[in-house]
Amino acid sequence: MPFSRIVGTGSALPPRLVSNHDLAAELATRQIETSDDWIVERTGIRQRYIADRGVKTSALATDAARLALADAQVDASEVDLIIVATSTPDFVFPSTACLVQANLGNKGAAAFDVQAVCSGFVYALTTADSFIRAGRARCAVVIGAEVFSSILDWNDRGTCVLFGDGAGAVVLRASDSPGILAAQLHADGSQMNILAAAGNVAYGQVTGDPFLRMDGQAVFKQAVTVLDRSARSVTKEAGLTLADVDWLIPHQANLRILTFLARKLDVPLEKVVVTVDRHANTSAASVPLALDTARRDGRIQPGQLILMQGVGGGFTWGSVLARM
Ligand code: ACO
């Protein structure tokens, strides 16, 4: 059975940078009060990138995929599997993965979306790894991409300050050596109400609530608990310990979650990749965006062990341990 290995990464952000000060000034025009101090203290977020209206998830996903393919020196025609993790697809159908495939000029690869909200990339990467290990694919592009700003209630200061838009991608290839060492996915659907955008398009109109709603404190507690458990379990499955991990790359929801998690796991914060300050929470894009950022700035080196973790609506969570 072949292994799978990450051979390239890429990411894309929309050009419009919105600082906390910009956002606070914009919300103030609608008598909604927030401040840079509040946002930084509670979340560590200082800025986010927001797509202009009309910019679609497939556009950001395609940009990230092209950069990952260039990094891997792989031609789009070699790709036989495309998976996009997103909660903000361009359309009900076709899938965003099919749109990316067309943009890349690839024909014939399997292409589909994965919906696991902020755990989406970890779910998609595990799926692609399983395809490769089973011999059903040899070269996959796995993307996490969101225009999350499109499902935010910009009158709800409790949620709209937390998120941003973006995309990250990896190229995953069959390999004789691992690569991905272990992966574990989980969900608890009974927790669906703590984080949801419970609307839909039906009968020619939006039914239900089209905006994201969240019980922030419940999400905080759940996230720290399951990420802690999952990190220990996945490293154990690989016969390793957390001390062997060079870089922890958890979903970038907020800095307090990352700090609590690092403390619980006894991992020094210097070994945690943090991008939430710059990107805010980009849902399915957050882990591959953080991975690409830390590879390109030279922190993550070939041969190092990385632990990627997702957690989000569903409630879903999971971890992937990989040798770079
Ligand atoms: N600016 C100023 N005040 C605010 C803002 C804001 N943007 N948002 C809320 N407040 C106010 C509230 O109205 C409330 O005021 P009140 O006391 O007068 O009623 C006060 O601040 C406290 O509100 P809480 O919601 O209790 O604030 P909390 O300390 O729980 O912080 C936060 C909220 C940051 C969301 C926190 O719960 C948290 O970190 N949760 C984790 C969830 C998370 O990060 N979710 C991201 C998406 S989920 C995911 O990716 C897995």
Boltz pocket constraint, residues with backbone or C-beta under 6 A from the ligand:
constraints:
  - pocket:
      binder: B
      contacts: [[A, 33], [A, 34], [A, 35], [A, 38], [A, 39], [A, 42], [A, 43], [A, 118], [A, 157], [A, 158], [A, 159], [A, 161], [A, 162], [A, 195], [A, 214], [A, 215], [A, 216], [A, 217], [A, 219], [A, 220], [A, 223], [A, 251], [A, 252], [A, 253], [A, 254], [A, 256], [A, 281], [A, 283], [A, 311], [A, 312], [A, 313]]
      max_distance: 6.0
